[in-house]
Amino acid sequence: MINCESRSVVVIGGGPAGLSAAIAAFDAGAKDVLVLERDTRLGGILNQCIHNGFGLTLFKSELTGPEYAARLIDMASERGIECRLNTTVVSVAPDKTITCVSEEGVFSITADAIVLTCGCRERPRGAIGIAGARCAGVYTAGTAQKLVNIMGYMAGRECVILGSGDIGLIMARRMTLQGAKVRAVLEIMPRASGLMRNVVQCLNDYDIPLMTSHTVVDVLSQGGRVSGVVAAKVDNDMRPIAGSEFLLPCDTLLLSVGLIPETELAREAGIGLHRVTGGAEVDDTLMSNIDGIFCAGNMLHVHDLADYACLESEVAGKRAAEYAINGGVTRGAFTSVECGDGIRYAVPMKILSSGSGSITFTARPSAEYALGRICIEADGEEIYSKREAGIRPATMLRYVLNSAQSDKLRSASRICIKVRE
C-alpha cells in the first residue's frame, strides 16, 4: 500500500539550486516546504568541488564547494525546512503527484507547487563516438573528481583530457597537484569551452598544453587498460584531418565534453523541452508549460557559475510559493523571446503579459566579440543595452531589468535579444 501525504511546495533535488529554491519559497511564505534528495547528503556536486572560487556573487566571499554547500544547508536548517535524503523520485505527474522510493518503501506526495532542480549529468564516451578499445582508464572528468576528492583514489598517473569544459580544466590542475602528468588538454573547438580564468589558473599556471582544434580519434590499450590515445587536428567542420594523427602515451583519458540537463522527470510529466538547451522551456516566472511545476538550475540550462544557478532558483522558489499560496495563477497570453545575432539561447523563453515585477534574463552567446553591446528590444524599441568586453560562448550573460523595462516587454508583441558590435 502506498502512503500519501500533501505539501505546499516540494523541491526535487538538494543541490545548491534546490536549497536556494527551498529557502526562497520559505521566505516567501510557504512554510510547508519539503526537499527530496536521492543522495546521502545535501549539497550536490559541490561536495566534490574542493577548489575555491565559489560564492563571490552570492556571499561576497571566496569559498570552496563544500563551504558554499554548508552555508546553504545551514540557511535551510535555520528555517526548519525538511530535507529527506536517500529518497529517489520515480515520477512526477501533471497533477503534481510525486511518487518516491526510499528505505521506508514507496510513497507519494501531492504538492501545490513543485520546483525541479535535478541538475545535469556528463556526456559520456558513447555520446561522442570515439573509436578504439573499450578498456579501463576512461572516465568522465566528474567521475575522476569524485574518485580523487571524495574516495581518495587516483584515477591515473599519465592523463590526457578531451574537452576544455570547466570540470576538465579543474581536473587538469587537480591531477597535477596529486602527482600525475597531464600530457595535454585537447579541444575540438578553436577556443577553450571553459571560463578563461580556469584556462589561466588550471593550465597556464601549470604549463599544461591546451591544443585547440584537436580531438581523439582512437584509444589504445594494453593489458585491459588505456596505453595511449591517437589525437588529430580537425578542420573547420570539426572532421579529423588525414595525416595529422599523433600518439599521446597515457594510462588515463578524462572526458570533459559537455553537460546534459537531467530531464527524465520533466519529460514524463509532459514538460516541454527547449531544442537548444535540452532543458525545460519556461516563462518569466520559471514555470513550465505544466501549471505549478517550476524549473531552475542546471536542469533548465547549464550554468557556468553556481551563484547564477542559485539566484535563478531563488526566483523559481519565490514564484512557486506565490503559486501555492494563491491557489494557482491564470497565465493567459505570452510573447516568445527571439534570439538575434550573437545569441544562442536566452532564458526565459517567453514573457507573460499578465506578470509583474522585474525580469532577469540569462543568455549564452553564439560567437566571440572583443567588444559588443547586448540589446533587448520590445517591438523594435531598444529598452535595455549594455556594453560587454570579451563576449565568449563559454561565459553566460545575466541581466536584471527594472520594473518599467519589464512592463514594456510584457506589453510587446515581439521581443528580441541580440549582440551588436
Secondary structure, DSSP 4 states (H G I P E B T S, - for coil): --EEEEEEEEEE--SHHHHHHHHHHHHTT---EEEE-SSSSSSGGGGG--SS-B-TTTTSS-B-HHHHHHHHHHHHHHTT-EEE-S-EEEEE-TTSEEEEEETTEEEEEEEEEEEE---EEE--HHHHT--S---BTEEEHHHHHHIIIII-----SEEEEE---HHHHHHHHHHHHTT-EEEEEEESSSS-SS-HHHIIIIIGGGT--EEETEEEEEEEEETTEEEEEEEEEB-TTSPBPTT--EEEE-SEEEE---EEE--HHHHHHT--B-TTTSSB--BTT-B-SSTTEEE-GGGTS--S-HHHHHHHHHHHHHHHHHHHHTT------EEEEEE-TTEEEEESSEEETT--S--EEEEEESS-EEEEEEEEEETTEEEEEEEEEEE-TTS-EEEE--HHHHHHHHT-S-EEEEEE-
